[in-house]
């Protein structure tokens, strides 16, 4: 499997970055898709993280919150180290099969595929010293 699975017709439903600035402060930047495929909308949120990954919302300009351009998103990522990047996609061609991808840089950490209609789920993650472990569920 590669990072474009399930297919090229996938729609990105959310993207989450955890970044660290020069002062070692960590921030979570979330971009969620809302609306319909005919009229998509995106909402950007920014949270400061504490040592336990509990976030506190950071106020951002209203022009940044709704349907931000890639240039605006980049202002929150620029000059920061990306610690984690998580992407969730929904595949429109495969009748609603969803995938969730978590990465540390270019290394794949977690891959999850699920079909809520059938109750099937495949969850794979990289475990230190153990390799890749996968769990299959069927309800």
SELO-117918 format. One line per 8 residues: number of its first residue (from 1); for each residue x, y, z of N, C-alpha, C. Coordinates in steps of 0.1 Angstrom, whole numbers, plus 5000, padded with zeros to 4 digits. Layout:
BEGIN
NUM	X Y Z X Y Z X Y Z | ...
***
This chain:
BEGIN
1	5008 4988 5000 5000 5000 5000 5009 5012 5000 | 5004 5022 4993 5012 5035 4994 5003 5046 4999 | 5008 5058 5000 5001 5069 5007 4989 5074 4999 | 4987 5070 4987 4976 5074 4979 4964 5064 4980 | 4966 5053 4986 4955 5043 4988 4944 5050 4995 | 4931 5047 4992 4925 5037 4984 4926 5041 4969 | 4924 5053 4965 4925 5056 4950 4927 5071 4948 | 4929 5074 4935 4931 5088 4932 4918 5097 4934
9	4907 5090 4935 4894 5097 4937 4891 5100 4951 | 4901 5098 4960 4899 5100 4974 4897 5115 4977 | 4889 5118 4987 4887 5132 4991 4894 5133 5005 | 4902 5143 5007 4908 5145 5020 4898 5152 5029 | 4895 5145 5041 4886 5150 5050 4892 5158 5062 | 4905 5154 5065 4912 5162 5075 4927 5160 5074 | 4934 5170 5079 4948 5170 5079 4953 5176 5092 | 4961 5169 5099 4966 5174 5112 4981 5174 5112
17	4987 5185 5116 5001 5186 5118 5004 5190 5133 | 5014 5183 5139 5019 5187 5152 5033 5192 5149 | 5035 5205 5152 5048 5211 5149 5055 5216 5162 | 5068 5218 5161 5076 5224 5172 5083 5236 5167 | 5083 5247 5174 5090 5259 5170 5104 5259 5176 | 5111 5270 5174 5125 5271 5178 5126 5271 5193 | 5115 5275 5200 5115 5275 5215 5110 5262 5221 | 5109 5252 5213 5104 5239 5217 5089 5238 5221
25	5082 5249 5217 5067 5249 5220 5060 5241 5209 | 5051 5233 5213 5044 5224 5203 5030 5229 5200 | 5026 5228 5187 5013 5233 5183 5007 5223 5174 | 4993 5222 5175 4986 5213 5166 4978 5222 5156 | 4980 5220 5143 4973 5227 5133 4964 5217 5126 | 4951 5220 5126 4941 5211 5120 4933 5217 5109 | 4932 5210 5098 4924 5215 5086 4914 5204 5083 | 4901 5208 5086 4890 5198 5084 4881 5203 5072
33	4877 5193 5065 4868 5196 5054 4853 5194 5059 | 4845 5203 5055 4831 5203 5058 4823 5205 5045 | 4810 5205 5046 4802 5207 5035 4801 5195 5026 | 4797 5197 5013 4795 5186 5004 4806 5186 4993 | 4807 5176 4985 4817 5175 4975 4814 5186 4964 | 4801 5190 4963 4798 5201 4953 4801 5214 4958 | 4800 5216 4972 4803 5229 4978 4812 5227 4990 | 4825 5224 4987 4834 5221 4999 4838 5233 5007
41	4841 5231 5019 4846 5242 5028 4856 5236 5037 | 4865 5244 5041 4876 5239 5051 4876 5249 5063 | 4879 5243 5074 4881 5251 5087 4894 5248 5093 | 4902 5258 5096 4915 5257 5102 4914 5261 5117 | 4920 5252 5125 4922 5255 5139 4936 5253 5143 | 4940 5261 5153 4954 5260 5158 4953 5259 5174 | 4960 5249 5179 4960 5247 5194 4975 5246 5199 | 4977 5252 5210 4990 5251 5217 4989 5238 5225
49	4999 5229 5225 4999 5217 5232 5007 5217 5245 | 5002 5210 5255 5010 5209 5268 5018 5196 5267 | 5024 5192 5278 5033 5180 5278 5025 5167 5276 | 5011 5168 5278 5003 5156 5277 4995 5156 5264 | 4998 5165 5254 4991 5166 5242 4977 5171 5243 | 4974 5178 5254 4961 5185 5256 4962 5199 5250 | 4953 5202 5241 4954 5214 5233 4945 5225 5239 | 4950 5237 5238 4943 5249 5241 4942 5258 5229
57	4929 5261 5225 4927 5269 5212 4935 5282 5212 | 4940 5285 5201 4947 5298 5198 4939 5306 5189 | 4936 5318 5192 4928 5327 5184 4936 5330 5171 | 4929 5328 5160 4935 5332 5147 4925 5341 5140 | 4930 5349 5130 4920 5358 5123 4909 5350 5116 | 4898 5356 5116 4886 5349 5109 4889 5346 5095 | 4897 5354 5088 4900 5352 5074 4909 5339 5072 | 4915 5335 5084 4924 5323 5083 4915 5310 5087
65	4904 5312 5094 4896 5301 5099 4889 5293 5088 | 4883 5301 5079 4874 5295 5069 4880 5295 5055 | 4880 5284 5049 4886 5282 5035 4899 5289 5034 | 4909 5286 5042 4922 5292 5041 4930 5287 5028 | 4938 5296 5023 4946 5292 5011 4958 5284 5016 | 4965 5278 5007 4977 5270 5011 4987 5280 5017 | 4988 5292 5012 4997 5302 5017 4995 5305 5032 | 4982 5306 5035 4978 5309 5049 4982 5297 5058
73	4979 5285 5053 4982 5273 5061 4998 5272 5063 | 5005 5275 5053 5020 5275 5054 5025 5284 5064 | 5018 5295 5067 5023 5305 5077 5024 5298 5091 | 5015 5289 5093 5015 5282 5106 5025 5270 5107 | 5030 5266 5095 5039 5255 5094 5054 5260 5092 | 5055 5272 5086 5068 5277 5082 5077 5279 5094 | 5090 5276 5093 5100 5278 5103 5097 5269 5115 | 5089 5259 5114 5086 5249 5125 5090 5235 5120
81	5094 5227 5129 5097 5213 5126 5084 5205 5127 | 5080 5198 5117 5068 5189 5117 5072 5176 5124 | 5065 5174 5136 5068 5162 5143 5059 5151 5139 | 5046 5154 5135 5037 5144 5131 5027 5150 5121 | 5023 5142 5111 5014 5146 5101 5004 5135 5100 | 4991 5138 5100 4981 5128 5100 4971 5133 5089 | 4967 5123 5080 4958 5126 5069 4946 5116 5070 | 4934 5121 5068 4923 5112 5067 4916 5114 5054
89	4913 5104 5046 4907 5105 5033 4895 5096 5033 | 4885 5099 5025 4874 5091 5022 4874 5088 5007 | 4873 5075 5004 4873 5072 4990 4859 5072 4984 | 4857 5080 4974 4844 5081 4968 4841 5070 4957 | 4852 5064 4952 4850 5054 4942 4847 5040 4948 | 4852 5038 4960 4850 5025 4966 4838 5025 4976 | 4828 5033 4973 4816 5033 4981 4818 5036 4996 | 4826 5046 4999 4828 5050 5013 4838 5044 5021
97	4848 5036 5015 4859 5031 5023 4867 5042 5027 | 4871 5043 5040 4878 5054 5046 4893 5049 5049 | 4902 5058 5048 4916 5055 5052 4921 5067 5061 | 4929 5063 5070 4936 5073 5079 4951 5069 5079 | 4959 5079 5078 4973 5078 5076 4980 5087 5086 | 4990 5082 5094 4997 5090 5103 5012 5088 5100 | 5019 5099 5099 5033 5099 5095 5042 5107 5105 | 5054 5103 5106 5064 5111 5112 5074 5114 5101
105	5074 5126 5096 5082 5129 5085 5077 5121 5073 | 5086 5113 5067 5082 5105 5056 5079 5090 5060 | 5081 5087 5073 5079 5074 5078 5065 5072 5082 | 5059 5061 5076 5045 5057 5079 5045 5051 5093 | 5036 5056 5102 5035 5052 5115 5022 5043 5117 | 5011 5048 5112 4998 5041 5113 4990 5042 5100 | 4984 5031 5096 4975 5031 5085 4963 5024 5089 | 4951 5030 5087 4938 5024 5092 4929 5025 5080
113	4923 5014 5077 4912 5014 5066 4900 5008 5073 | 4888 5014 5070 4876 5009 5075 4864 5012 5066 | 4854 5003 5068 4842 5004 5061 4831 5003 5071 | 4825 5015 5075 4815 5015 5085 4802 5008 5082 | 4799 5007 5069 4787 5000 5065 4788 4985 5068 | 4799 4979 5067 4801 4965 5069 4808 4962 5083 | 4813 4972 5089 4819 4970 5102 4833 4964 5101 | 4839 4965 5089 4853 4959 5087 4863 4970 5090
121	4874 4966 5096 4885 4975 5099 4899 4968 5098 | 4908 4975 5092 4922 4970 5092 4930 4982 5098 | 4938 4978 5109 4946 4988 5115 4961 4983 5116 | 4970 4990 5110 4984 4986 5110 4992 4997 5116 | 5002 4994 5124 5011 5004 5129 5025 4998 5131 | 5034 5007 5130 5048 5004 5132 5052 5004 5147 | 5056 4993 5152 5060 4992 5166 5075 4991 5167 | 5082 4999 5176 5096 4998 5177 5100 4984 5181
129	5110 4979 5175 5116 4965 5177 5107 4954 5173 | 5094 4956 5170 5085 4945 5166 5082 4946 5151 | 5083 4957 5145 5080 4958 5131 5066 4963 5129 | 5059 4959 5119 5045 4963 5116 5036 4953 5121 | 5026 4958 5129 5016 4949 5135 5002 4954 5129 | 4995 4944 5124 4982 4947 5119 4971 4939 5126 | 4959 4946 5128 4948 4940 5134 4936 4941 5125 | 4929 4930 5122 4917 4930 5114 4905 4928 5123
137	4895 4936 5120 4882 4934 5127 4871 4933 5118 | 4861 4924 5121 4849 4922 5113 4838 4921 5123 | 4827 4929 5121 4816 4928 5130 4805 4921 5124
***
